[in-house]
Amino acid sequence: MRLHQGGQKELVTLRLDRAIALALCFAALASQQVLAQDAAQAPTPDTKTTTLPVVKVNASRMAISPFDLPAALTVVNVEPTSAAQPGINLSETLTGVPGIIARDRQNYAQDEQISIRGFGGRATFGVRSIRLYVDGIPATLPDGQGQVSQFNIDSADRVEVLRGPFSVLYGNAAGGVVQMWSADGTTVPQTTLGFSGGSNDTFRYSADTRGIVGPVDYNIAASEFISGGYRQHSRVHRESDNAKFGIDLGKQRKLTVVLNRFYQPIAQDELGLTRAQVDADPRQATAVASQFNTRKSTKQTQLGLIYEQQVDEDDQLRAMVYHGQRSILQFQAIPVATQKNPLQSGGVVQPDTDYGGTDLRWTHSGDLLNRDYEFVLGLSADYQHQRRFGFNNFVTNSAGITQLGVIGALRRNENDDVDNVDEYAQWYWHFADRWSLLLGARRDDVHFHEQDFYITATNPDDSGRVTYSATTPVAGVQFRPSDTVRLYASYGKGFETPSYNELGYRSDGQPGLAFNLRPQYSRNLELGAKWQIMPGLEFDAAAFRADTRNELTVDTNENGRATYENVGDARRQGLEFSLTGQLGNDWQLSAGFTHLQAEFRSAFFTCTTTPCAVPTTAVAAGTPIPGVPDNYGSLRLEHGTDLGWHEGLTLQGVGSVTVNDTDTQHAAGYGLIDIDTSYTFSLGETTRLQLSASIDNLADRRYIGTVIVNDSNGRYFEPGPDRTYMLGARLTF
């Protein structure tokens, strides 16, 4: 069923999906009433099930603690009930993590803008150049395009951010890796109901229940978010459901079932503003946004299964399989005259995507020369079958009256398919008392195939195919001068194909995909140090450099439609620092700072108008890469306990950002202060009530939150909100 068809059938289907999610929550709630008393009285509740050996699960795929890994890996524990933050965006969990910058666009039609060490800054929507995972299941499609909208913070236990050379072991577009892991069910069942509301007609409702029923532990979360938006024409309504079930099969075997649903029936797209428009009124929307009613609706469902078996003391097997469906309907502000061009594909985009894959992994531990080692060998395969339609964003009736913002004549009809088969291996060897070695390699083969069904006298058959392949090795060595200090060096090669969104349009205005784009290759070097100042407090530092060739960048960006080009060599290098942990009784700190130099190393010509058959505007070597700030950092300071008062202070600072390849316009840097406080009451032995309040942008600063790189209309700027307020309540029992 297509999103634009509407009707009673779709409404019933959506209500049914929601009813199933709520039924699961209430079923788990009912089981808690039966089990709560038994769980409280049982002296050893864990004896009734057989659990797998405790293994530190993190982004390295190995049983290595982050402190002992020769790479920059940050683990953020997520505790939604410990602070007054509403849990709407992933960026709330990443405060204090160096290297990564996650910025809320205040435009939910385009998702958050996330970059790691300068990779991903070019993304016009969604997440590029970074691999995303939820519970070990990819949230990045095989072509490299990802989104964090399906990340459900209510069910989360932790978020892991891997930066630097070892990211390449995750394959295509792995300039960094972000993983969210859902919490396991608790021995004593618990349920949390939440509500928050505040500025800009923003409301959020949430429910999370987790526990253990026999051999099954469960964690089920559902939330609904509604906002009128900071700017005009920025209304949003989204629902998010996530359920994880861990089933103990006995004999050291476990099956994990992960269900995820994301539904966003409306997200208006206010588009960017010019400098003059920002100065006049940062809350306004571009006129064409209202004229064409630019908006986006999304529906996604996904199922994943993970089977783990401890074969013997030294060997473990893991098999993962997943499948999902994602439907999008997006209305863009393409001028009517442009849409009437027989070579154009209209102003409405509708990709319907089926995707999935599998990952098989064998882990073996042993000793070599009386020294411990661990070996991982894996095979993964993924597919993406997308039926892509394009329509005019206007209809002209028999009287010659043109109506905008509606689905018109068909202008595009094609299958865009991607599949990949990848092999990877990792080997960790603690070869001396103070030395360890981590080696890895991955082979990627990514196949793109387009089959064109929209063939007319003026629009020929544009079917085609292309294959991208690469082998990406990585190596790291770590030295341990003392029990509290680690020094390391690592090196690896990376690989990134164009995504279908980047192949989707040619910059010369001709029909068909831009199969002339080449993959981007990188060489990554990192030197780092980790110091445990005291138990629970750690300082990390890293120097990094990434050199790329065939750098992929935005060529043109007009009215929400972007084209791309390869521009030669580029370099991203810099320093990052972090201080994280316990400062003392009831005090917690998470602080991170990054200095980054990102620049084109090759001169090239670019387009400043569309269509553009021949680029004529020169860009000199040494020009900054747009969309990437030179300095950025954040700090989160918290004080309080589980009961009583809990206070939080968040500081964010971002340096100036160039917005186009020619470096002629910039978004100024800014600093923000957010504060929050909460008070938790004990309503008996098993029930707690938390009341909270928060103020974001306390100083009421005007600032540009995100930018749209190389916008051909000069609408580069997406203003961030002024001072906003939020009140909330959470009941946990």
C-alpha positions, 0 to 999 in steps of 0.5 A, a space after each residue: 500500500 502506498 502512502 499517498 493512497 490513504 483511505 480507511 484500509 491504511 488507517 486500520 493497518 496503522 491503528 492495528 500496528 499501534 494496538 499490537 505494540 500497546 498490547 505487548 506493553 500491557 501483557 508484560 505489565 500484567 505479568 509483572 503483577 504476578 511476578 513482582 512479589 515472587 521476585 522480591 522474595 526469592 533469595 536467588 532469582 537468577 538460579 532458574 535460568 542458565 545464562 551465557 558467560 559475561 562478555 563485554 559487548 562493544 563496537 570492537 566485536 571482541 571481549 576487549 574493554 574500551 580502555 584496552 582497545 587501541 582505538 577511540 571508543 566511547 561508551 555512554 550509559 543511557 539512563 532516561 530517568 536520571 535526568 530531566 532530558 526528554 529523550 527525543 533526539 540521539 544528540 541528548 546522549 552524545 554530550 561530552 563525546 569527542 570527535 562526534 557532533 550531532 545537531 538537531 536540525 529542528 527539521 524532522 523531515 531531514 533527521 539529525 545531522 551527525 558527523 564524526 571527525 568531519 565525515 558525514 558533514 555533507 549529508 543533506 538529510 539522514 546520516 552519511 559516511 557513518 555506520 549505524 547499528 541498533 542491538 547489532 543490527 544495521 540501521 544503515 542501508 547497504 548503499 551507505 545511507 542511514 537514519 537515527 530516527 528509529 533509535 528508541 532512547 527509552 529502551 536504551 542501555 548504552 550508546 557506543 561511538 567508535 572513531 578512527 581507523 578501526 571503524 573501517 572493519 564495518 565496511 562501506 561508509 564507515 567513517 565512524 560507527 554509532 551503536 545503540 544497545 537496548 537494556 536487558 529485562 530486569 530481574 525485578 520487573 519495572 515499568 516507567 510511564 513518562 510525559 513531557 511538554 513545553 515550548 512550541 506546542 511540544 509534547 511527548 508520551 512514553 512507556 517502557 516495561 522490562 522484566 523476566 518471565 521464565 526463560 525470557 527477558 523483555 524490554 518493550 518501549 513505545 513513545 509518541 512525539 508531537 511538536 508545532 516546531 520552532 519555525 513556521 511550517 515545521 510541524 511533526 508527529 512521530 511514533 516509535 516502538 521498540 521491543 527486545 526479547 532475550 530467550 534462554 534456550 539452555 545449554 549456553 544458547 540464546 536467541 534475541 528477538 528485536 522488533 522495531 517500528 517507526 511511523 512519522 505521518 507528517 514532518 513538514 520541511 521548512 527548508 533553509 533560509 538566506 542570510 537576509 532571511 535569517 537576519 529578518 526573522 529566523 522563525 520564518 519558512 521559505 515561501 516555496 515551502 508553503 506554496 509547495 507544502 513541502 513535507 515528508 511521511 515515513 513508515 518503517 518496520 523491522 524484525 531482527 533475530 540474533 542466535 548465540 551459542 557458546 560451543 565450548 570454552 574457546 569457541 562461540 558462534 553468532 548468527 544474525 538475520 534481519 528484514 525491514 520495510 521502509 516507505 517514504 513520501 516526500 514533497 519537494 519545492 521544484 519549480 513548475 517550469 523545471 518539473 515540466 522539462 521532459 528530462 526531469 523527474 518531478 517534485 514528489 519522491 516516493 521510494 518503497 524499500 525492502 531491505 535485510 541481511 545476515 551476519 555469521 560470526 565465529 569467535 575463538 580464543 586461545 593462546 600463542 606462545 603462552 599469550 592470550 589471543 582472540 580471533 573473529 571470522 565473519 561473513 555478512 550479506 545485505 540487500 536493498 530492493 527499492 521501488 522508486 517513483 517520481 511524480 509532479 508536485 502539481 496538477 493543472 485542471 481543465 480550466 488551466 488552474 495549477 494546484 501545488 503540493 499534490 501528487 501529479 503525473 508520473 515522472 519516474 518509475 524504476 527499481 534501485 537495487 543494492 546488494 553486498 557480500 562482505 568477509 571480515 577477520 579480526 585478531 587480538 593478541 596480548 603478545 607481551 606483558 605490556 603490549 597487545 596487537 589488534 589486526 583486521 581486514 575486510 573485503 567489500 563487494 557492493 553491487 548497484 543495479 537500476 532497472 528503468 520502467 519510465 521510458 518515453 520518446 523524450 526519456 530513454 531507458 536509463 537502466 544500468 549497473 555498477 560494482 564497487 569493491 575494496 579490501 580495507 586492512 587495519 592494524 593497531 598496537 597498544 603499550 601499557 606503561 602502567 595499570 592506569 595508562 594506555 598508549 596506542 597507534 592504529 592505521 587503516 584504509 577506508 572505503 565509501 560508495 555513493 548512495 542511491 540518493 547521491 546517484 539519483 540525479 545528474 548535475 547536467 540535468 539529464 535523466 538517469 543515475 550518476 553512475 560516473 561517480 566513483 567510490 571514496 577511499 581513505 587512509 586513516 592514522 591515529 595516535 592516542 592515550 588513555 589515563 584512568 586518573 582515579 577509579 571511575 574517572 578517565 582522560 582520553 586524548 587522540 591525534 588523527 589524520 584521514 586522507 581521502 581520494 575521490 572525495 565525494 561532495 555536494 555539486 548542486 543543492 536546489 529546493 531540496 534536491 542535491 547532485 554530487 561530484 568527485 573532487 580529488 583529494 581531501 584531508 581531515 586531521 585534528 585533536 580530541 580530548 575527553 574527561 569522563 566519570 565520577 568527580 566525587 560523591 554524587 557528581 558526574 562529568 562528561 566533557 569532550 573537545 575536538 579541534 579539526 582541520 578539514 580541507 580539499 587538497 586538490 583544486 577543482 571546478 564546481 557549479 554555482 547554478 543549475 542545471 550545470 553541464 560544465 563546472 566553471 567556478 574554481 575552488 583552490 586547494 586548501 579550501 575548507 570542506 563545507 559543513 565541518 566546524 573547526 572547533 567543537 565541544 560539549 560538557 555535561 555536569 550532573 549532581 544528585 542521587 536516585 532520590 531527591 534533587 538531581 541537577 544538570 548543566 550542559 554546555 555546547 560550543 561550535 566554531 564557525 562553519 563554511 557553507 559552500 565549496 567556494 568558502 564565500 559564506 559562513 555560519 558563525 560559531 556559537 555557545 549554548 547553555 542548558 540547565 535542568 533539574 528534577 526531584 524524585 519522590 519515593 511513593 512506597 517501596 516499589 514506586 517512584 515519581 520524578 518531576 522535572 524541568 529544563 531550559 535550553 538555550 538559557 541565554 536566548 542566543 540567536 544561532 545557526 544550528 545546521 547548514 545546507 551545504 552548497 544550496 544553489 538558492 543561497 538558502 544555506 542556514 537552518 536557525 536553532 531555537 531560542 530559549 525553550 522550556 520543558 516540564 516532565 513527569 515520570 512514574 516508575 513502579 
